[in-house]
Amino acid sequence: MAERIVIDPVTRIEGHAKISIFLDDAGEVSDARFHVTEFRGFEKFCEGRSFREMPVITARVCGICPVSHLLASAKATDALLAVEVPATAKLLRRVVNLAQIVQSHALSFFHLSSPDFLLGFDAPPAERNLFGLAGSFPEVARDGVRLRKWGQEVIERIAGQRIHPRWAVPGGVAQPLAPARRDEILAGLPEALEIAKRTLSWWKRTLDERQEEARVFGNFPSLFMGMVTPDGTIEHYDGKLRFVDEAGQIVADGIDPSEYAQWIGESSEKDSYLKSPYFKPLGFPAGLYRVGPLARLNVATRCGTPLADAELAEFRQLGRGAVLSSFHYHYARLVEILHAIEKVGELLDRPEALDDDVQAYAMRNRLRGVGACEAPRGTLFHDYEVVKGGLLTRVNLLIATGQNNLAMNKAVAQIARHFVSGRKIAEPLLNRVEAGIRAFDPCLSCSTHAAGRMPLVVELLGPGGELLDRAGR
């Protein structure tokens, strides 16, 4: 029997997970697994509810990205109504989604991951956190707070509240945007833009120092999936699905999100509550693909805003085809933050942003509706089936973190083989294994729908199953 190191809990991520690292008789890593230990429940307990309740209910799947579930759910209910959502409602939904991407990416980059970059992967755990960051690099910590605050305030000024808004409804949104609120958002935009540019400039200057991490933090060929417009521009709210391979070549394109089940299969494994989706034409597990900011920059032809397009051109110099290292999710988040801020300003400058025609009214006209949007961590699908009276008989939530599950498992195995050797646990090395997961910014409560505190334990077992060492926090 192989020896096993167990990291439990994985820290500085959202949710409950552990990592098992398996050693051979020589003490070298033979494999590693990422286990999600939360139980999934939303899909079942939503059955029997009215579809009109779903945007409000599913916004509570997650406190980090409630807007993603709100919008994907609202789009699924739009499909059940078979209505054309007013143009202003679509515009405002887009703005709120972009604001959520800014605040979520800021949380991931500044507060969850930057302690490793600035304080060091080998820094003591008691210091390698947000408080240590604020003490040693107060301006960086403040930039993260300011950027996240801006995104949250945009959501609040448009949707009425920052967390779990009830604003997107079947057929549109509940209320239009007031001119004063629009002006408040635009007034804060220059500072947010400067923070994004300053952080990108700092990050690019330090990339040469991070070559080891870029080489081994989930650096492997795979497919990538994201949403784009017909001309290939990145689209976070209402695009078509595109898959590209490791060379950046398009494998499948122009896929309506409502047809996702024809292209994406869903598997499960006995050691995790997290689904393992895969690209159906290649089968399981060969159909591994990645989603999220790295994937979106790999599949898109352009961002469609001037500053972000310039940054995208630089980003693409990291790879000959697609950028393959999952470590560069961090870089991609910064490019997306810049793009989102630019795009918010562009959308809110349009005259129709203040129109009061924001909701279409109808009864249920279909028995199935699928809604999809790009959440901060990747493409999110809500798939609902109802009876004629509008009560739900089936709910399928295909979460971005789940779609990265196969890639996260491959990443932790690659990192463990590089950094872990021998039968004693060295915390700084195990932190690098955790950091490989943090690069994906998984939201495990989002993807498995359980509440509670995330534990993490690492156990090292001998060939006969005997416990050699154990670490936990």
C-alpha positions, 0 to 999 in steps of 0.5 A: 500500500502506498504511503499517503500525505493528507493536507486537510484543510486546504487554506486560503480558498473558499470551501472545504477540501483536502489533498492526498499525496501518495508516496512510493516505497522510495518516498517519491510522489506517485500521485496526488488527489484533490478531494472536496469534502462538502455535500451537494444539495441545492439541485435536489432541494430546489425541486418542487419550487416555482421557477420564479423563485430560483434567482433569489434562491440560487443567489444564496448558493455563494456569498462570494459570487452571488451575482453569477448564480442570480444571472445564470438563474434569471437567464434560465427563467427567461428561457422558460418564459420565452421572452426577449429581455429588454436591451437596458436590462441586458446592459445592466446585467452585464455591468453587474456581472463585470463588477462582480468579476472585479471584486471576486478577482481582487479578493483572490489575487490580493487577499488569498494569493498575494501573501505567497508572492510578497511574503514568500511561500516559505514564510511562517503560516502565522505571518503568511496571510492577509494580516501579515500582508497588511503589516508588511505591504500596506499599500498593496493590501489597501489596493485590494480593499479599494478595488473590491470595494469599488466592485461591490459598490457598483453591484449595490448601486445597481442591484440594491445590495452587495450580497445576495441581491434580488434584482434580476428577475424572470424577464429582466431586472426589478428596477432601472438605474437612477442617473445619480447612481450611474454618476457615482459609479463613473466617479469611482472608475478612474481610481479603480482603473489606476489600481488595476494598471499599477498592479499589472505593472508590478506583476509583470515586473516580477514574472521572472522571479516566478519561473519555477512556479509557472513551470510546475503549477499545473503546466500541461496541455489541455482544452480550454472553454469560454464564451465569446461573441461571433467575432471572438471577443471575450463575452462574460454575459451572453456569448457562445461557447468556444473550445480551443486546444493547447495550440490555441486552435479552435476545436468547437465554436459557436455552441449555444449554451443551451446545448452544453449537454451535447458537448460536456459530460458529467462524471463523479469519483468516489473520493470527492463530492465535486463533479468531474465534467469533461469534453464529450468528444474525447471521453472521460478523463481524456476530455479534461478542459479548463475554464475561468480567466486563463481559459477566457483569454486563451479562447478569445480573439480580443478583449474589445477594450483598448487597455485590456487588448494591449495587455492581452497581446503581452499575455500571449507572449507567455505561450506559443499557442495557448498559455498552459500554466495554471499559475498564470490564472493570476495574471489573467485575473488582472487582465480581466479586472482591467477589461471589466473596469473599462467595459463598465465605463463604456456600457454606462456611457450609453444613453440606454443605460438609464432607460426605464424599460427593464422587464418583459412579462409573460407566463411560462411558455417552455418546459426547459430553460438553460441560462449561462454566464461567465462567473469569476471562476469560469462558465456557469450553467443553470438548467431547469425543467418544469411541469406546466404549472411552473414547478421544477422537476429537475435542476442541474447546476454545472459550476465552474470549479467542477469543470476545473476538477480534473485539471486541479487534480492533475495540477496537484500531482504535478506540483507534489512530484516537483516539491515533495520528497521523503517521508517527513512533511515540510510545511512550505513545500505543502503550501506550494501544493495548496498554492496550486489549488489557489491559482484556480481560485476554487469556490467549493461551497459554490460547487457543492453547496454546504456551509461550515468551516473548511478543515485541512489535514495532511497524513503520511502513511507507510507502505503498510498503511501505518501513520508516519506523520500528520499535520493539520490546521 
